[in-house]
Amino acid sequence: MQIQVDIGFKDLLEVVKKLPKDQLLQLKKELEEKPVKAKREHFRDLLINGPTFTDEQIKTMEETRKAINKWRTK
């Protein structure tokens, strides 16, 4: 189950100030960790570093495309 709550910054700050010391330290640690990359950045990384076709695979696709086009025009 997931609940979404709209809370103002001042209200959030009041809640944080009321946390016990151990939870406050845990929150601080979580906030200082490297942020999770946005989905867009993951996608960009995949495009830049992801797998690519070999020249042989590209040649095979081009030949297949030509053969399909010939078959369709007959």
Backbone bond lengths (Angstrom), bond angles and torsions (degrees), N, CA, C in turn:
res aa  C-N    CA-C-N  psi(-1)  N-CA   C-N-CA  omega(-1)  CA-C   N-CA-C  phi
1 M - - - 1.431 - - 1.517 108.46 -
2 Q 1.334 115.30 143.29 1.445 119.78 -177.88 1.524 108.61 -129.38
3 I 1.314 116.73 136.37 1.454 121.90 179.54 1.515 108.34 -124.85
4 Q 1.321 116.43 134.92 1.451 120.69 177.54 1.523 107.98 -115.21
5 V 1.325 115.45 131.41 1.464 121.03 -177.60 1.521 108.35 -126.07
6 D 1.326 115.58 130.67 1.463 119.63 174.15 1.520 107.06 -91.57
7 I 1.330 114.90 120.06 1.456 119.73 -177.40 1.534 107.92 -135.99
8 G 1.296 115.23 136.06 1.460 119.84 179.70 1.515 111.23 -71.26
9 F 1.320 115.10 161.77 1.461 120.29 -177.99 1.525 111.34 -60.99
10 K 1.333 116.94 -43.95 1.462 120.03 -178.61 1.528 111.00 -62.71
11 D 1.333 116.77 -41.00 1.463 120.28 178.14 1.525 110.89 -64.72
12 L 1.323 115.74 -41.69 1.461 120.06 178.63 1.527 110.49 -62.66
13 L 1.312 116.07 -42.26 1.458 120.70 179.08 1.529 111.25 -61.09
14 E 1.316 117.44 -40.84 1.466 121.06 177.93 1.525 111.44 -62.55
15 V 1.342 116.72 -40.94 1.467 120.88 178.72 1.515 110.25 -64.50
16 V 1.333 116.36 -43.34 1.471 120.57 -179.18 1.525 110.54 -63.55
17 K 1.304 116.46 -40.30 1.470 120.28 -179.81 1.534 111.70 -63.71
18 K 1.306 117.79 -25.11 1.466 121.47 -178.35 1.529 112.99 -88.20
19 L 1.337 117.20 -2.29 1.466 119.93 -179.93 1.522 110.30 -68.00
20 P 1.340 116.69 146.84 1.465 119.81 172.60 1.533 109.63 -63.95
21 K 1.311 116.26 157.37 1.467 121.84 -174.73 1.527 112.54 -55.06
22 D 1.345 117.91 -44.11 1.462 119.86 -177.95 1.534 111.17 -64.71
23 Q 1.335 117.67 -39.53 1.460 120.02 178.17 1.524 111.09 -71.19
24 L 1.316 117.31 -33.79 1.458 121.25 176.98 1.528 110.70 -64.56
25 L 1.331 116.39 -41.38 1.466 120.39 177.11 1.529 111.04 -65.95
26 Q 1.333 116.19 -38.45 1.459 120.47 178.18 1.535 110.42 -64.94
27 L 1.332 116.78 -41.93 1.463 121.11 177.41 1.528 110.57 -61.94
28 K 1.318 116.61 -43.83 1.461 120.98 179.30 1.527 110.54 -60.57
29 K 1.328 116.45 -43.21 1.459 121.10 179.17 1.533 110.38 -61.90
30 E 1.309 116.58 -44.06 1.471 120.95 179.67 1.531 111.09 -62.57
31 L 1.313 116.51 -40.82 1.466 120.31 -178.58 1.519 112.40 -70.12
32 E 1.319 117.48 -27.73 1.458 120.91 -178.89 1.522 113.00 -83.64
33 E 1.331 117.47 -14.28 1.457 120.53 179.34 1.518 109.81 -67.18
34 K 1.316 114.74 156.64 1.457 120.43 178.89 1.528 108.69 -60.83
35 P 1.324 116.98 129.74 1.468 119.27 -178.56 1.527 111.81 -66.02
36 V 1.297 115.35 150.05 1.467 121.21 178.25 1.521 107.95 -70.78
37 K 1.311 115.70 136.75 1.457 119.74 179.94 1.524 110.22 -65.08
38 A 1.283 114.81 144.36 1.461 120.33 176.49 1.521 108.87 -69.46
39 K 1.319 116.30 157.23 1.464 120.78 -179.55 1.522 111.25 -57.07
40 R 1.319 116.10 -36.28 1.459 119.73 179.71 1.521 110.85 -62.21
41 E 1.321 117.08 -40.11 1.465 120.46 179.31 1.523 110.81 -68.19
42 H 1.344 117.07 -37.68 1.468 120.10 176.26 1.525 109.87 -60.99
43 F 1.335 115.80 -43.29 1.459 120.53 -179.80 1.525 110.64 -63.75
44 R 1.337 116.60 -42.58 1.465 121.27 178.71 1.530 109.87 -61.67
45 D 1.327 116.87 -43.99 1.464 120.60 178.88 1.523 111.51 -62.32
46 L 1.335 116.29 -39.59 1.466 120.15 178.01 1.526 110.10 -62.77
47 L 1.329 116.95 -43.88 1.457 119.80 -179.65 1.521 111.75 -64.44
48 I 1.319 116.67 -38.92 1.465 120.24 -178.20 1.524 111.73 -75.67
49 N 1.322 117.48 -42.31 1.465 121.17 -173.00 1.523 114.19 -107.28
50 G 1.313 116.98 -1.02 1.461 120.86 -175.08 1.522 113.00 -72.04
51 P 1.318 115.82 176.27 1.462 120.57 -179.27 1.538 110.98 -67.76
52 T 1.321 115.53 152.23 1.464 121.41 178.00 1.517 109.18 -128.56
53 F 1.329 116.03 161.34 1.455 120.66 177.87 1.520 110.05 -77.66
54 T 1.323 115.38 147.21 1.459 119.86 173.86 1.524 107.91 -82.14
55 D 1.327 116.66 165.38 1.467 120.68 177.52 1.528 110.58 -59.84
56 E 1.315 115.91 -37.31 1.467 120.29 179.78 1.535 110.71 -65.23
57 Q 1.319 117.68 -41.65 1.455 120.79 178.69 1.531 111.25 -65.01
58 I 1.324 116.76 -39.51 1.463 120.26 178.27 1.523 110.04 -64.69
59 K 1.328 117.29 -42.17 1.461 121.32 178.86 1.531 110.18 -61.63
60 T 1.320 116.98 -42.92 1.461 121.00 179.02 1.530 110.70 -62.14
61 M 1.327 117.19 -41.98 1.473 120.14 179.45 1.524 110.89 -65.26
62 E 1.329 117.45 -40.81 1.460 120.72 179.06 1.524 110.93 -63.74
63 E 1.334 116.93 -43.19 1.467 120.76 178.65 1.524 110.73 -64.17
64 T 1.317 116.37 -40.76 1.466 120.74 178.90 1.529 110.22 -64.41
65 R 1.321 116.94 -43.06 1.468 121.12 178.87 1.526 110.57 -61.14
66 K 1.332 117.15 -43.20 1.464 121.07 178.59 1.529 110.61 -62.74
67 A 1.335 116.78 -42.47 1.466 120.44 -179.40 1.533 110.82 -65.01
68 I 1.322 116.97 -40.10 1.482 120.17 178.42 1.521 110.04 -65.96
69 N 1.328 116.99 -42.57 1.465 119.72 178.69 1.519 111.96 -62.05
70 K 1.337 117.65 -39.93 1.466 120.65 176.84 1.516 110.40 -63.60
71 W 1.319 116.63 -43.36 1.467 121.52 -179.33 1.536 110.72 -62.72
72 R 1.335 117.37 -38.66 1.461 121.71 -177.77 1.525 112.30 -71.57
73 T 1.337 117.81 -29.68 1.466 120.17 -176.80 1.509 112.57 -86.24
74 K 1.309 119.82 -10.12 1.471 121.56 179.36 1.493 111.73 -76.90
